[in-house]
Amino acid sequence: MLNKKRTLFIRAAYIFIDIFCAVVAIDWVCHLRVDTIPFEPTLANIFFDNTNPFQFVFYFLIFAVIVFNNTAGLYQTRREVLVSLEVWRIILAVFLSCISTIFFIYFLKLECLPTRILILMGGG
């Protein structure tokens, strides 16, 4: 029982860290490309302002990162995994989350989202 609680706590911590890093990366990219977005880049405007046309894209990207990281088995502590295999899983998960976000953008038919923002978010 204690081991199960510990595993759940570790997964929750990893997910929280991923959400935090994604929010920081999105905020950083929006501040970096402030001339290409139609809103002022504050955390409130990026995630909670309904006039932001990209708000759901940012939410979807964070959701996709969590889903693909979980699918790749990155929310576990395994010491027997090679570092190169772990790095490859991270790269693959980020790549798949960016590709799925691109599909989501085309599904929503957003035409004014700057491509560099998505590229920088994937690299951030």
C-alpha positions in Angstrom: 0.0 0.0 0.0 2.8 2.4 0.9 4.6 1.6 -2.4 1.4 2.3 -4.4 1.0 5.7 -2.6 4.7 6.5 -3.3 4.3 5.6 -7.0 1.2 7.8 -7.3 3.0 10.7 -5.6 5.9 10.3 -8.0 3.7 10.3 -11.0 1.8 13.3 -9.8 5.0 15.2 -9.1 6.3 14.4 -12.6 3.0 15.5 -14.2 3.1 18.8 -12.1 6.7 19.4 -13.2 5.7 18.9 -16.9 2.7 21.2 -16.6 4.9 23.8 -14.9 7.6 23.5 -17.6 5.1 23.7 -20.4 3.5 26.8 -18.9 6.9 28.5 -18.5 7.8 27.5 -22.1 4.6 28.9 -23.5 4.9 32.1 -21.5 8.6 32.5 -22.5 7.7 31.9 -26.2 4.8 34.4 -26.1 7.1 37.0 -24.6 9.8 36.2 -27.2 7.3 36.6 -30.1 5.2 39.4 -28.7 5.0 41.1 -32.1 3.3 38.2 -33.7 0.4 37.5 -31.2 -2.7 39.6 -30.9 -2.8 39.8 -27.1 -0.6 41.0 -24.3 1.6 38.1 -23.1 0.7 37.8 -19.4 -0.1 34.5 -17.8 -3.7 35.6 -17.3 -4.1 36.6 -20.9 -2.4 33.5 -22.3 -4.4 30.9 -20.3 -7.6 32.6 -19.0 -8.5 35.4 -21.4 -11.3 34.4 -23.7 -10.2 36.9 -26.3 -7.0 34.9 -26.8 -7.6 32.8 -30.0 -4.8 30.4 -29.1 -5.9 29.5 -25.6 -7.2 26.1 -26.5 -4.1 25.3 -28.5 -2.0 25.9 -25.5 -4.3 23.7 -23.3 -4.2 21.0 -26.0 -0.4 21.1 -26.1 -0.1 20.7 -22.4 -2.6 17.8 -22.5 -0.8 16.2 -25.4 2.6 16.4 -23.6 1.1 14.6 -20.6 -0.6 11.9 -22.6 2.4 11.1 -24.8 4.8 11.2 -21.8 2.5 8.8 -20.0 2.3 6.6 -23.1 6.1 6.5 -23.4 6.3 5.4 -19.8 8.1 8.5 -18.7 6.1 9.0 -15.4 7.9 6.1 -13.7 11.2 5.8 -11.9 13.1 3.0 -13.5 16.8 2.9 -12.8 17.5 0.0 -15.3 16.7 2.1 -18.4 19.6 3.4 -20.5 19.9 7.1 -20.6 19.9 7.1 -24.4 16.6 5.2 -24.5 15.1 7.6 -22.0 16.2 10.6 -24.0 14.8 9.0 -27.2 11.4 8.5 -25.4 11.4 12.1 -24.4 12.2 13.3 -27.9 9.5 11.0 -29.4 6.9 12.2 -26.9 7.6 15.9 -27.5 7.6 15.3 -31.3 4.3 13.4 -31.2 2.7 16.1 -29.0 3.8 18.8 -31.4 2.5 16.9 -34.4 -0.9 16.2 -32.7 -1.1 19.9 -31.8 -0.5 20.8 -35.4 -3.3 18.5 -36.4 -5.5 20.2 -33.7 -4.6 23.6 -35.2 -5.6 22.5 -38.7 -8.8 20.9 -37.3 -9.7 24.3 -35.6 -8.7 26.1 -38.8 -6.6 28.7 -37.0 -4.7 30.6 -39.6 -3.0 33.3 -37.6 -1.0 31.2 -35.1 2.6 32.0 -35.7 4.5 28.8 -36.6 7.6 29.9 -34.7 5.6 29.8 -31.5 4.7 26.2 -32.0 8.3 25.3 -32.9 9.7 27.1 -29.9 7.2 25.5 -27.6 8.3 22.1 -28.8 11.9 22.9 -28.2 11.3 24.7 -24.9 
